[in-house]
């Protein structure tokens, strides 16, 4: 199966017949990317040897060729996003394949989850299930839409209704006071983590100044 991450990366995952390994039952294993699959010639229906990387994450070591089905064919990642159907293209460096859809639902939910996370805008109460519900009901289509939610829209989402909705609206309002570095990190710009967010905020001072910066100006910033 193929999962679509927050930044649009298509990540393949092997679904396994359940097997006990290092104290737990393993039902899937990471396949990393197309190069990993091709180098090990992993195919659907294969029998594989697995281990837990770092004693935590199941990964495939190799294929038991003696047990390969006669009709097994080489696997290639799809050329379109399995979630939204947009074209999927390789990065310039060839490491990852990404969905190009700007409105891909898989990316949207993860982008918003990142935006509201503790190190970003820290909006308590906007958990994964609430985010998914808001998206499915068409109430949010971008992180900016969070700041236009109303009490009437929110109070039907919980059994406690109005009390929970007011608490969430208070958390949303409080997030407007977060500093610039956290907003920059929350935007989910590729390769911009908390440290680089702080560096950019200190250097530019305002979001407008950062948005107006050209490539040469950005390259002059330490750590960028």
Steps between C-alpha positions, in 0.01 A plus 500: 500500500606862447455775757513874423681713757464864603750618239343283227761224510367161387627243751457129423419258782504120483194325641606170656335188625510553880820370661643521852824695515687627808196482723233648272287391205620669181252558217689750282849627429641819356627487141648854504498580127516357148878453512467284814238280329698468175835428665349210695264398218203484740177384333140444605461142625865462603618339821745733674742512792428790735653660807424792727726795419612648829287227660191705410422540128443182293697498176567248225852359472464285190276267301491120525521433126429129547143589601427763234167446313543426130280795400670765720583820309731788591325779694507866404356788699197656328537797268189659650411575863289216647297753701416783259608369158740787429826423316782375723850611405854434617690765693784673320748288695302185421462392863122521534185495290245766597137576431470829310139566605474825694165396648582135572289394803783284638736795504234737632422300814868451580583864423232618741606245764853641469374859511313449828767283666670594828824634347304697240180696579416271795119496463383261770183308414559481125583131493520277194137386511366857536721617212374215279140587588551869423653411163229248410229756583670760281562736791877524448702473180819662629653589839376857453139376512549400866486871589157542340325216687192603698325372811202388293723291274692338784244424767353204308834314501492387864249356742583784738424732212531865582741462792758309294452733204565808715812339643633434150423853385690632803800285404481625140490861619799440732703361210494844336751611763766240405828649385603524135745208516220260590281628217785449251548145626124439494481584128670170428762632258723212395828484698390779735492363854473677834865614495485648150164657584664687788792604279270638230280681753800664664654601166189638327283611792169481310329250273464765230877555497560125473249468216669784312849347528662376181729197466821694558361665814396164638836338418671767709314388813700264727380135486297564182 
